[in-house]
Amino acid sequence: MQKKRISIVLIIVLSITLIIVSFKYRSLLEEYNWQKTNANNGIKVDLSIASSIFAGNDLTIENGKNYNYYQAISMIASATQLFQFSTYNGSLSSILDNLCNLMKQDEYKDIIIQHSKSIYEELKKLSRNPEDKQALDNLDKLINEIRQK
C-alpha cells in the first residue's frame, strides 16, 4: 500500500513538472521566434535606410563634411551585426561587411559615390528580400568592381 502511494505521488509530481517545463519551453520558443522576427525586420529597415541614403545626390560632399555617407556606413554595419540573430544566410552578411569596410576607406569614397545609383538599386532589392540571390550577386560584383578601380 505504501509503495502504491509513493508511486502515485511520484507520478503526480512528475506530471506537474512536465507541464511546467512544457509551458516554459513554449514561452522560450515564442521569445526566440520573436527575436528572430525582430532581427529580420531590423535588417530590412537598416538596408532600406541605407538604400535611401544612396538614392539621388545625398552622398555628395559639401564643405568637407558628408554625414549621409557615414550614416549609410552605420546602417550597413548595423544590418551586419543583426545577422547573428536572424534567419538569413551568412552570404549577405559577408557582402555587406565587405561593402562597409570598403566605404570606410577614404580612397574608395569617390568611386562609391559615383556608383551610388547601382548600390541604391541593389540595397533596395535586398531591403525587400534579403535572400534575393540576384541582388546579392550584383552587389558582390559591384564591390569587386569598385575595389579594382
Secondary structure, DSSP 8 states (H G I E B T S, - for coil): -HHHHHHHHHHHHHHHHHHHHHHHHHHHHHHHHHHHHHHHHHHHHHHHHHHHHHSTTTT--BTTB-HHHHHHHHHHHHHHHHGGGSSS-HHHHHHHHHHHHHHHSGGGHHHHHHTHHHHHHHHHHHHH-TT-HHHHHHHHHHHHHHHH-
